[in-house]
């Protein structure tokens, strides 16, 4: 209690971090922050240009508990059996329209390029994206959409309006991708506790939640700016110099 009252973490707590390994971390992160503020290459985005964050939440298991889950009651928490039988797993592909709080998603048996491209098509064939001037897709660097090859693949699939422009986050910077915030909501509101009799029920719950969340959602109040990024990278540089000098 004394430690907490002085604003200190207890001694058994720890915090971890990871230094950015991407040599272009600042440039790549800055591009994402510009898009979040509706800017691209020092020009404001037009009303028919959209920013989409996309990623995959892998290995979402359907765990059938050996005994029925008991709901909470006044004065008593819900009860979930610890043991379960595995009922398979989904890869949940999802996107978030950053400025309109719209979510698209699909459950796939495996991860890969084809399922991701199906997600892109799912979004790009619906209004207002099918008539957009340009749609920016913010993604990480996993093999599904890594590097210039992925950029060219989607550019060839959408050579004219709407134009799909893939924008990669820096390596080890998933926290800059706003769809991860949505995934954290899904983890709390849909997948905890994990008690699903089969994959069909799990998929239905995930996809139904998208519509429920959209009905009341507002765009996330993103506050991390280029100035915050500059200060953070300076801290990393200082820590790196301290480590190098012993």
Buried (B, 14 or more C-beta within 10 A) or exposed (E): EEEEEEEEEEEEEEEEEEEBEBEEBBEBBBBBBBBBBBBBEEEEBEEBBBBBBBBBBBEBBBBBBEEEEEEEEEEEEEBBBEEBEEBEBBBBBBBBBBBBBBBBBBBBEEBBBEBBBEBBEBBBEEEBBEEBEBBBBBBBBBEBBBEEEBBEBBBEEBEEEBBBBBBBBBBBBBEBBBBBBBBEEBEEEBBEEBBBEEBEBBBEBBBEBBEEBBEEBEBBEBEBEBEEBEEBBEEBEEEEEEEEEE
